[in-house]
Structure formats: C-alpha cells, structure tokens
Amino acid sequence: MTDLFIFIPTSEYICENKVIDDFISYTHSKRNAKMEFVPYEKFKDVEFITEGGFSKIYKATWIDGPRDWSAPPPYRIGKMTVALKELSNSSNISAKELNELMVFYNYATNYNSKNVYTCHDHFNYINKYFGITQHSNTQNFMIITKYYESGDLRNHITNEFYNISWFKKLIKLQCIVNGLNNMHDANIIHRDYHSGNILVATGETPIISDLGISKSAIEPFDDKDNEIYGIIPYVAPEVLQGRKYTKASDIYSFGMIMWELMTGRRPFWDKSHDTDLIIQICDGLRPPIITNAPEGYIELMKECWHLDPNERPTASNLLQKVKTIFYNEIKNIINKNPTKIMESPNIGPVTTNNPGAIYKSRPLSEMIKSALSTISLKSQNITQNITSKFGN
C-alpha cells in the first residue's frame, strides 16, 4: 500500500519542464491531491468553448481518464470529458502561474481523507483538478479539470430562472456557501468570486471553480503583486478602495450571487462598469430590492454586502443562516404556502445588458486609482468650499 503515496518518476509524468516536474513530484509526496502531467496526445475532440480574461477554455475527451489513486495499484478510470484551461503566454511557465493547482492541492491536503482520490467530479463543492498538459501548437500549458455540460451558474440562472423554485434555490445556495466555508476553513480566499466561477455539476449541484487568483488568508500581503482583478459589481468596496482582499471580501461577492439568484439578473446589468460605478459602490450603492424572497433572505443578503467588512457574517455563520432560511421554507411547503417567484418586468433574465457592463474578470487597478483620485479631489473641493464659506 505504501507505493500509493510515493511518486514514481516514470516517463508518463515527465514534461521536461523543471517547474512542472517539481510541482508534480511535490504533489506525490503527500497523501492527498496527487496530480499528473498528461501528454497532449492523450486528448481527442478538443473543441474551443470560450475565452476569459487570462485563458482560453476547451472541451476535450481524455482518452484514458484520470487515475483512481485509492486502488493498489492505481488504475485509470477510462474515458472522461474534461475542460482544458489554456493559460495565456505560459510556454515558459513560472511557479506563480501554477497558483491555481497549488491552491487546490493545499485545499485538498487540508482534509485528511481518501475521498479526494475516489471522487472524479468535485471535492467538497470545489471543482476537481487533475493536473496539467501542454498544447502541441502554442506550447502553452493547460490545466485539466472536470467538464460540465450545464455550464456555469450564470447561464443556469438565465436559462432556468422561472423553473427554479425557492426551495431549489436555497438548496443551491447551501452548496455554494458550503464550498466557500470549506475554502475559508482551509484559509483560502477566492478573490474572484462570482456566478461565472460557479459551475453546475451533476444533479444541478453548484461547485466553485477557477482558483487562479486565490490566495492563502494567512500569507503576508505582497506589495509586488497588488494588481486587482475581477468583475466590478462583485468586488467588495474595501478592495475598490485599495485595501487587501480578506475572507469578508468573498462574503460580499456571495451577497451579489444571492441577489442574482433572487432576481435572475446580473448585479448592475443596466450600468456601465467604469470608474463612476466604482465610486458609487464605495459610497454605498447596491442593487435594488425589487422582488420577494423567503423570510430572512433579503436581510442576510444585506448583511453580506455591508460597507463595513467587520459587519458581514463569516462563511460558517452564513451557512447556518442559509440553513435556517431553508428549513423555514420547508415548513412553508408543508403548510402549502411556499414562497413564490413574482411575475414582474423588474425581475427575470434580460436579453441585453448595458453595453458598458463587462462580466469578464479583468485588471482593475488603474480604474480604481482613477476612481480614488476623483473621490479625493471631490473631498478636497468640499473642504475648500466649507473653508471659504465659514472661514478657518
């Protein structure tokens, strides 16, 4: 049984890139979350799906599939549909660019369990990472994860909004906050938490994905790597004010996901995502409350997007509150009085967002600097006006 947990440097693992080989070897030095380098020819039917801020996503068939590391000896489970995330300009990959795999590895090793070996779907509501390959033409490296035909939560809400009862919404919400709570328990901050980074797995189970810019909550803040990425409506106001990400920043993003589930629309879909919106969010602007929800839902959502991060619930506290709302909704169903989705022109998916609404993660630091400069200038003007009116 011991060889289950020891890295065996066969040619199958070698990609002749020291950064990759050292990382793969490292993951085989401990019990959980073993990864592998997979030659590109092991994939067929590679199909481009979409392009994000820093990568391209492909769908592919992994001919042999991943290993089941729990078996003595490990064996491949057979053909599997996977997603290949091609990292832009990664042919000379650095250890920093392996952050996404390292975050999952650290997350999985936080749990002393063999389950991470035997699950080939998700692990504790976090998408499963299998390893890495290298594109035969571009030579860029590609991260291997499970592929889900249902896509992400954003598309699921858009396509199925009126078919998702509040009972089902609350089940999904529990899965989402479970994943977030598990991440925070492992001292990991997602830092780019939005509905496009939540995939819909088997049984319509939401799972968290895209850990590319996630970081440890206990690592010191790195001033050399202070670029802020994200989608403006989901970014917490303190981050938009230049402060560092915390677990509370993820909670704010969760509040926006709650609003999206409630209304069927993306937050601030009708506004340009520019410096003006950043200033308004920092001044307290939040999406409007335009529909009903189960008892306690709206209040909890407002707690999540509180301007003061210290006033937001922790993920653990959030999970308990969501469960309470869910159990109350079960009582409503038993009493034949379930919460109904209102029919209103103010809710439900819209066919066209504001042309300036950008729902892809992108660098935001320059926009934030511009917004903060405008805020500072306004503050100076107010001070000067008061001084000129009332004197020193």
N, C-alpha and C positions, 0 to 999 in steps of 0.2 A: 504493500500500500504506500510505502514511502515515496516511490517514484512518481506518484500522483502529484506531488508538491515540489518536484525538483525540475528545473529547466534542463532540457537535453538539447544541446546546440546542434541539431541536425540542419541540413541544408534547407529544409522546409521553413525554418524560422529566419534564415539569413536574408537580408536585403542589401548587404554591403554598404549600409549607411550606419555609421557608428552610433548616431543619436537614436535611431530606431532600434537597432540591435541591443543597445544598452538598456533601453526602456523595456523592450520585450523580455529581456533576461531578468530585469528587476521585477517585473510582474510575476515571474515564475519562482521568485524567491520566497513568496509567502503563500498562504493558503487560498485566499480568495482572488477572484477577478483576473485570472490568467488571460493574457491576450496573445495574439499571434500576428506575424506578418504573413499576408496571403498573396501569392503571385497573381498578377492581374489576369493571367490566362485562366485562372480558376473561376472567373465570372463570365457569363454569357448574357446575351439580350440586354446589353447596357443601354439604357434609354434616359436621355436628359429630361428632367422634370421641372426644375425651377432654378432661379439664381437668387441668392441672398446678398447681404452686404459684403461678405468676405469669402463666399464659397459658391460652388455650383452643386446641385443635388441631382443624383442619378438613381434610377431604379435598376436593379440587376438581379440575375439569378446566380446564387453562389452554388456551384455545381455539387460540391461535396458537403457544404454546410459547416457550421461550427463544431467544435469538439464538445462532447459531454465529458467534462473533466472529473466527474464523480465516479466514473467506471474504472475498474482496474483490468486492463489498461484503458486510458481514454480512447474514445472512438468518435468518428464523425457521424452526425445525426442524419445527414443526407440533404438533398436539395432544399434551399431556402431562398425566399425573396428578401433582398436586403436593400438598404439605402447606402449609397456611396457619396460621401461628402468631400468633394474635391477642394482642398484648401488653396486659395489663390497664391500664386508665386511661392510655392513651397518646395520646389525641387531641391533647394539647399536648406532643408528644414532645420530649425533650431529646437532646442528643448522647450522653449517658451511656446512654440506652435503646437506642442503636444499637450498643452494645458488641458484640453477637453478630455483626453484619455486619462490623464493623470488625476483629474478631479473625480472621474467615475471610479478609478482604481482606489483612490483614497476613501471615497464614499462606500464602496463595497467592502473594503477591508475594515471599515468601522463596525461591520456586522460579523460576528463570529459564527458564520453559518455556511453550510454547503449549498444552500439554496441558489446562490449566485451561479453555481456550476450547472445546475439542472434546469434553470429557467432560461428559455431562449426567446423570451418575449420582453418582459420588463422585470426589474428588480426593485421591490418596494416602491412602486409607482414612479420609478426613474427608468428611462429607456436604456436597454442593454447595449453595451459597447463590446464588440468582438475583437477589434484590432485595427489593422491598417494595411492598405495596399498602395501601389504606385501606378498611376496612369501610364500606359505604354507609350503614348504620344507626347503628352505635355510634360511627363516626368514629375508632375505634382503628386503629392501624397493625398490619399483619400481615406477618410475614417469610415469604418464599417459598422453599421447599426441595423437593427430590425426595420423593415419597411412596413408601413401600414396603409392599406388601400383607402381607409376612411380619411386619411389626411390629418389636418390639424383641427384644433377646437374651433378656430375662427371659421373655417369652411363648414364644419359640422353645424355650428350655430346658424350660419347663413342659410344652409340647405334644409335644416330640420327644425327651425325655431318653433313653429306652431305645433310641431309633433312632439316636442319635449315638454312633458308636464313638469310642474314644480317639484313633484316627487322625484322625477328623474334628474332634474337639475340639481337637486340637493344631494342626490347620490354622487353625481359627477363632482360636485363641489367638495364633498368629503374626500374623494380620491385625490383631487388636486391639492387640497390642504394637507392630506396625508403625506404626499410626496414632498411638499415644501417643509413640513415638520421633520421628516426624515433627513432632508438636506441640512436643515438648521441644527438638528441633533448632532450631525457629523461636522458641525461648524463650517458649513459651506454656504456662501451667499451666491445666488444665481446671477444677479446683476443685469439680466436682460429678460425679465420675466413677463411674458405676455401670451395672448391666446395663440399666436403663431408658433410658439415654442412649447405648446402642449399638444401632443399627438393623441389620436383616438385609437386605442388598441382594440383587441378582440373583446366583444361584449360591450362596445362603446365605453370602455374604461379609459379615462384620460390619464396620460402619463407625461411627466416632464422630460423635455429633451433639450438639446443644444446647450451644453455646458461650456461652450467655447470661451466665454469670458468670466466664468465663475471663478471665485477665489475663496481661500480659507478666511474665515472670520477672525482667526487668531494670528494671522500673519501681519507684520507691520505694514503700514501704508507705504507704497513705493512711489516716491515723487517722480521717478524717471518713467513711470508707466501710468500716467494720470489721465490718459485720453478717456473720455466718457462716450460710451456707445449706447444706442438704444432707440426706442420709439418714443417721442416726446410725451404723449399722453400717459404712458406707463411709467415714466421716470419720476421718482419722488422729488418733491420741491427742494428738499435739502441738498440733493445731488445736483439739481439745476442751479443751486446757489453756490456750487463749488465745493461742498463738503463730501466726505468719502461715503461710499456705499456701506450700509450696515444691514443686518437682518431686517430691521424695520423698513428699509427701502424696498425689500421684496414684499413685505406686507402691504405697503402702499400699492404696489403693482397688482397684488391679489385683489385689492378693493376695486380696481378698474376691471378686472376679469369678472368680478361679481356683477358690476354694472352691465357688462357686455352680455352675460347670461340672462340678466333681468330684462334687457331691452331688445336684444337681438342686433344691436348696432355697436360699432366700434366707438370708443370714447373720443369725443371731439372730431367726429367724422365730418362735421359741417364747417370746420375751421382749418385755416392754413397752419401747418405745423412749423412755425417760424419763431423769431425772437419775441414777437408780440405775445404769442401763446405762452412761451416760457415765462415772461413777465407776469401774465395773468395768473398762471398756475402758482407762481411764487406769492402772488397777492391773495391766493385763496380760491381761485376759480376751480370748480369741479363740475362734472357733467350733471345735467338737471335730473331731478327725480320726477319721472313722467309716467310712472305706472305703479301698480300694486305689487306686493310681494308677501311671502309668509311673515308672520309676526316675528319681529326681531331682525329680519334680514337687512332692511334699509339702515337700521341703527348700527348694525355690525359693519356694514359697508362704509358708513361714515366714520366709524372708529378707525378703520383701516387706512383711510386717506386723510386722517387728521394731519394738520400742518406740523404739529409737534411730533417727531418720531417717538418720543418717550410716552406719548399718549396712545399709541397704537398697540393692539394686542400682540402677544408673542404667537408664534405658529402653534405652539401647544395649546395656549388659551383659545386661539382661533378655532382649532379642531374641536374642542369641547363645545364651543358656542354653536358651531355649524351642526354638530350632532344634536344639540338641544332643539334647534330650529327644525331639523329633520324629524325628530321624534314627535314634535308638536304637529307637524304636517301629517304624520301617520295618524295621529288622533283625529285630525280634521277629516281624513279619508274614511276612518272608521265611522265617524259621525255624519258621513255623506255630505261633507262640506269642504271639499278640497279647494285650495287656492287656485283660482282660475287665471288664465292669461287673458288680460284685457285685449279687446279688439279696438285699436286706436291707430290713427295715422301717425301718431308720435312714437310708436314702437314697431318693431319688426325690421327685418333687413331692408336696406336701401340699395338701389341699383347703382347709384352714383355718389361717390364721396366728393368732398371739396377737392378740386384739382391740386391744391397745396397740401392735402393730407397724405403724409408718407408713412406707410405701415411696414417699412423695412428698416431693420437696425442700421444705423449709420453713425459716423463720428459726430459728436455734438459739441465738443469743447469750444470751437470757435464761435458757434451760435450762442453758447452760454456766456462766453466772455463779452460778446456784444450786448446781450441782454443785461448782464450785471453792470456794464458800463452805462447803459441807458438808465437803469434803476438808480445808480449812484449820481448821475447827472440830474435826474429829477429831484432826488433828495437834496442836492446842493441848491437847486433853484428854489425849492420850498423854503429852505433855511434862509436864503438870501432875501426872499420876499417877506418872511416874518421879521427878519432883522431890519429891513428897510421900513417896514410898517410900524414896528413898535420900538425900534432902536435897540441898543445893546442892553 
